Every structure is written in structure tokens, then in C-alpha cells.
Amino acid sequence: MLQKTNMEKIKDNIVLRIKYSIREFDETAVNLAITEGITEGIDPVILAEEGCIAAMKEIGDMFESDKILLVQLLAAAKVMKAGMEVLIPEIEKIHTELKQHNKAVISPQNEDEYSMKMSIIEMMLMINDFDVIELRKNESIIDFIEKDITFSNISTDCKKQLNEVIHSHPGASILQLCEVLDGMC
């Protein structure tokens, strides 16, 4: 059996503390654990995925099986969001150091539901090496694509196809992500 290194033990301990803090609705403790993890040099993506996101998955599973109440789910989400607010700047630093990123364009569909859902979606996309571009309210994706230099090589047919898909699903919160290569959609 392989022995864990000291750094692995520290990481595991901090991840457990993050998860415990979220389950116990303790914002101060989650921020302290995350800050310690960053100071120790632990990848903030690991702290987000194995700590915050894993804790919320556990909380969600508990809610689905009627082991906790909605108010507890919301309290845990509030603590997780506080922790993610500490992690986001650290993940953004790492993210900008990478050379090439895919782009994800997101737009809020319902301002009331924006905060938590959009924060989680943005974080998941950033963790997976996407540059996240958030559209302003009432800004069309097609208008954005036409203005953004990265998308300048997209053919008119592709833009027309995107426009048709967007307009045929007006209530959709998430559209399929697609890769654009050499102007082909």
C-alpha cells in the first residue's frame, strides 16, 4: 500500500474541512479552509471540485432523498457560494495563464434565478478551460458573435444556423455547446 505524501494529507484534510463547513453552514470555516488551501499551494480547481462542488452534490443527494429540508439546501448553497467567491479569483489567475481557451457565451434567462445557477455554470466552464463571456441583458448571441474577433471566421451559413436554433428554442436555458473550426459550424 502506498503512503500518502504530506501534501496529499494536507489537501485531503482541507477538502474534508471545506465539505464539513458547507454541510454545517459555516461560512467563516469554509473561507478559512479555502484560504489555507490556497496558502498551502493546493490547486484552487481541486478545492472547488473536491470540496465545494462535491459537498453540494452530497447535499443535493440528501435533499432528493428527503434527509434535509429546502432551507438547509439553501443555507449550504449560500456557504458554498461564499467559498467559491474566494476561489474564483484564484482560478481566474490560473485560467488566464493558459495559452488558448475555448469560449462559452452565456446569457441569463431569468434574472431572479441568475445568481446561483450562473455562478455555478461559469465556474464549471472556467474549470474546464473556457473563457466565459456573459452577455448583457437583451444582447443577442448573434450580435455578439458578429462583433467578437474570435468568431469573425464563422460563415454566414453557420451564423444563420445558430440564429435558427436560438430562435426555435426561446425558453431554453442551455443550448448545446459546439466547436467552431475553420468557419464551419
C-alpha positions in Angstrom: 0.0 0.0 0.0 1.4 3.4 -1.0 1.9 6.0 1.7 0.3 9.4 1.1 2.7 12.3 0.9 2.4 15.1 3.5 1.0 17.4 0.8 -1.7 14.8 -0.1 -2.6 14.5 3.6 -2.9 18.3 3.9 -5.0 18.5 0.8 -7.3 15.7 2.0 -7.7 17.4 5.4 -8.5 20.8 3.8 -11.0 19.3 1.4 -12.7 17.5 4.3 -12.9 20.7 6.2 -14.4 22.5 3.2 -17.1 19.8 2.8 -17.8 19.7 6.6 -18.1 23.5 6.7 -20.6 23.6 3.9 -22.6 20.7 5.5 -22.6 22.7 8.8 -23.5 26.1 7.1 -20.3 27.7 8.4 -19.2 30.5 6.1 -16.2 31.5 8.2 -14.8 28.0 8.4 -15.2 27.4 4.7 -13.4 30.6 3.9 -10.6 29.8 6.4 -10.1 26.3 4.9 -10.1 27.6 1.3 -7.6 30.3 2.2 -5.4 27.8 4.0 -5.6 25.5 0.9 -4.5 28.4 -1.4 -1.7 29.3 1.0 -0.5 25.7 1.0 -0.4 25.8 -2.8 -3.3 23.4 -3.5 -4.8 23.9 -6.9 -7.9 26.0 -6.4 -9.7 23.9 -9.1 -9.2 20.9 -6.8 -10.5 22.8 -3.8 -13.6 23.8 -5.9 -14.3 20.4 -7.4 -13.4 18.1 -4.5 -14.5 20.5 -1.8 -17.3 22.9 -2.7 -18.9 21.1 -5.6 -18.6 17.6 -4.1 -20.2 19.0 -0.9 -23.1 20.4 -2.8 -23.6 17.2 -4.7 -23.8 15.4 -1.3 -26.2 18.0 0.0 -28.3 17.7 -3.2 -28.5 13.9 -2.8 -29.6 14.3 0.8 -32.3 16.7 -0.3 -33.5 14.4 -3.0 -33.8 11.6 -0.5 -35.7 13.8 1.9 -32.9 13.7 4.5 -32.7 17.5 4.7 -35.1 20.4 4.2 -35.1 23.0 1.4 -33.9 25.7 3.9 -30.8 23.5 4.7 -30.1 23.1 1.0 -30.3 26.9 0.5 -28.1 27.5 3.6 -25.5 25.1 2.3 -25.6 26.8 -1.2 -25.0 30.2 0.4 -21.9 28.9 2.2 -20.7 27.2 -1.0 -21.1 30.4 -2.9 -19.1 32.3 -0.3 -16.3 29.8 -0.7 -16.5 30.0 -4.4 -16.1 33.8 -4.2 -12.7 33.2 -2.6 -11.8 30.6 -5.2 -12.9 32.4 -8.4 -10.1 35.0 -8.4 -7.5 32.2 -7.9 -9.0 30.1 -10.7 -9.1 33.1 -13.0 -5.4 33.7 -12.3 -4.5 30.2 -13.4 -7.0 30.3 -16.3 -5.5 33.5 -17.8 -2.0 31.9 -17.7 -3.1 29.1 -20.0 -2.5 29.8 -23.7 -5.7 29.0 -25.6 -9.2 28.7 -24.3 -12.5 27.7 -25.8 -15.1 30.4 -25.4 -18.5 29.9 -23.8 -21.1 32.6 -24.2 -23.8 32.7 -21.5 -26.8 34.8 -21.1 -29.2 35.0 -18.1 -32.7 33.8 -19.0 -34.3 34.8 -15.7 -32.7 37.5 -13.6 -34.3 36.0 -10.4 -32.5 32.7 -10.8 -29.3 34.2 -12.2 -27.0 34.4 -9.2 -26.5 30.9 -8.0 -27.1 29.0 -11.3 -25.0 31.3 -13.4 -22.2 31.3 -10.8 -22.1 27.5 -10.8 -22.2 27.3 -14.6 -19.5 29.9 -15.0 -17.2 28.1 -12.5 -17.7 24.7 -14.2 -16.9 26.2 -17.6 -13.8 28.0 -16.2 -12.6 24.9 -14.5 -12.8 23.2 -17.9 -10.7 25.9 -19.6 -13.4 28.0 -21.1 -13.3 31.8 -21.4 -16.7 32.7 -20.1 -18.4 35.7 -21.7 -21.5 36.9 -20.2 -23.9 38.7 -22.4 -25.6 41.9 -21.2 -29.4 41.7 -20.8 -31.2 41.8 -24.1 -27.9 41.3 -26.1 -28.3 38.7 -28.9 -25.8 35.9 -29.2 -25.7 36.5 -33.0 -24.9 40.3 -32.4 -22.2 39.2 -30.0 -20.7 36.7 -32.5 -20.7 39.3 -35.3 -18.7 41.8 -33.0 -16.2 39.4 -31.5 -13.0 39.0 -33.4 -12.6 35.3 -32.4 -15.8 34.4 -34.3 -15.0 36.5 -37.3 -14.3 33.5 -39.4 -17.7 31.9 -38.9 -19.5 31.6 -42.1 -22.8 33.4 -42.8 -24.5 29.9 -43.1 -23.2 29.0 -39.6 -24.5 32.3 -38.1 -27.9 31.7 -39.8 -27.9 28.1 -38.3 -27.1 29.4 -34.8 -29.8 32.1 -35.1 -32.4 29.5 -36.2 -31.5 27.2 -33.3 -31.7 30.0 -30.8 -35.0 31.3 -32.1 -36.6 27.9 -32.3 -35.9 27.3 -28.6 -36.7 30.6 -26.9 -37.3 29.1 -23.5 -34.1 27.1 -23.4 -31.7 27.8 -20.6 -28.8 25.9 -22.0 -28.1 25.3 -25.7 -25.7 22.6 -26.8 -22.1 23.8 -26.9 -20.5 23.3 -30.2 -17.0 23.7 -31.5 -16.3 26.0 -34.4 -13.4 25.1 -36.6 -12.2 27.0 -39.7 -15.5 28.8 -40.1 -17.5 25.5 -40.0 -20.3 25.1 -37.5 
